Amino acid sequence: MRSELRLEPETAIHAQVMAAREGRNPRVIARLFSGWAVFGERQFLRGYSLLLPDPVAPSLNALGAQERTVFLLDMTRMGDALLKVTGAVRVNYAILGNLDPALHAHVFPRYTDEPENMRILQPWAYDWEAAPPFDRGAYQNLAEAVRRELTRMGVTKPMRFDPGANTGEPPKS
């Protein structure tokens, strides 16, 4: 894709995909057929994740029929894996692209222990700034469980690097 040849990424989605490819994105869960499963920067709902297409596309409608189908299947398989390993009761999905004008899908596990007033609201009703930031150490077990489930489903591809291996930070024990 022409935009990926530029020195600086066009959007935050481009930057995250480049970091995932290079092993610099510690939020990576797995490489899927259509792109990268990554945890959200803020974990207001345990396991909140995104699917980032690789290569990056401007929108779902810019994909051909086969690529669109694979992206949507990968998105729902992420939801299936999260349902199985987190104990969530349902999953909400969102594809907007308004803030970062590049295709990406939000995958929100929803839980019975959410505050009662939040259970029926859309995820953007949460105070994202007050939510804990993603911490690889705290989410390592969940990442491994989701990756195992996605692998069991047959939807993962090999990764060149362990997630975040090239961040320059010392490994956490």
N, C-alpha and C positions, 0 to 999 in steps of 0.2 A: 504494500500500500504506500502511495507516495508520501502521505503525511508522516509515516514512520521513519522515513529517511532523513527527516529534519534533525538538527542537533538537539533542539529542545522539544519536549513533548507538547502536543497540541492541547491536550486536556489532562486532568488528573487521572482519567481512565488510561490514557496512553502511558503516563508515567508509571502507574501501578502495573500494567502489563509488562512494560520494559523491565521493571524491578523484579517481577516474578520470573521472567525468562532468565535473568542474570543471577537469581538466588539472593536478591537483596530485599525481598518483600517477606517479612516474618509472618504476615497474616495469611499466607498461602496455606490452603488445606490440601488441594490436589490439582493436578492438571487433568482436565476433562477433554473430551473430543472437540468441544466448541471453544474452550478457553480455560480460564482459571477460576476455581472456587476459592474465595478468600473470606476471612472474617471481616466484619465491619470495624472501622476505626474505633467506634464506641459500642460498648456491649450493654445497651439498656435492656435488651432481651438476650438471654444467654444463647449463644449460637447464631446471632444475627450475621448473615453472610451475604455476599454478592457473587454473581457470576459475571466475569469480565471476558468478553470475546477476544480471541486471538486468532487472526489479526483483528484489531479494533475496527469497528464499523460505525458509521454515523447513527444508524437506527436499525430497528428490527426490519423495517420495510426496505432497507437497502440490501438486505441479504437475499440470496436466491432461495428458492423453495426448500432445497435440501439443507442448506446452512441454517435457515430459519427453523426448520423442524428439529435439527440436532440441537440448536441453542435452547429451544423451548423444552425439549426432552431432558437435556442436562439440567436445566433450571428445576424442573419438577423432580428429577432424581435427587438433586441436592435436598429438596424438601422431604422426599421419602427417607433419605438417610438421616436427616435431622429429627424427623418424627421418631424413627426407630431408636436413636441413641440418646436423645435428650428427654424423652417423656413428654414432649409437647403434645397438645391436643389437636392442633391444627397448624397450618402454615399459611401466611399471607405472602403474596408475590406482588411486586411492583416493577414496572419498566416505565421510566419517565424520561430521563435525559434532558431535563430542563436546565438544571444547574451545570452539569457537565454534559455538553452536547455530543455524547458518544454512547453507543449502546452499552448498557449494563443492567442487570436485574438484581433487585433486592429480594432476599429470602428471609422472612421473619418467622421464627418459631413462636407460637403463642402458647401460654401456660395458664393453668387453672389458678396458680398462686400469684398471678399478676394482681395489682391493686384493683379492687372491684370496679372503680370508676374508669379504669384504663382498658379493661378486658374487651369492651365493645368498640373502642375507638381505634382509629387507624394508627399505625406506629409513629407517625410524625407528631402525634399529640404528646409523646414523651419529651422530657427535657433532655435533649441529646448532650448538651454541654455538661449537665450534672451526671451523666452516665459514666461509668468507669471506662477508661481507655483500654484498648486491647493490650493484653500482656501475654506474650507467647508462653511463658512459664506457667501461667495460670490456666491457659487453654490448650496446652500440649496434649493432655489426655483426650480432650474432646476432639481436637484436630485428628489425632490418630484413630479414634473410634469412627469418626465420619469418613476419613480416608479409607479405612478397612471396609466399611459398608459400601462406599462407592466402588471400591475395587471388587468386592463380592458381586455387585451388580454388573460388573464388566464395563464400566464407563470411564475408567481412569487411563491416562497415558503416562509413560515414564517421565520423570523430572530429572533434569541434569544436575540439580542441586537440592539439598535439603532446604526447606523453607527458611529464609533468613540467613543462610550459611555465609553469605558474602556481605553482611551488613557492616562488618568491621567491629562489631561488639563481641566481647568475650562470651563464650557459651555459658549459659546459666546452669548451675548444678542442682 
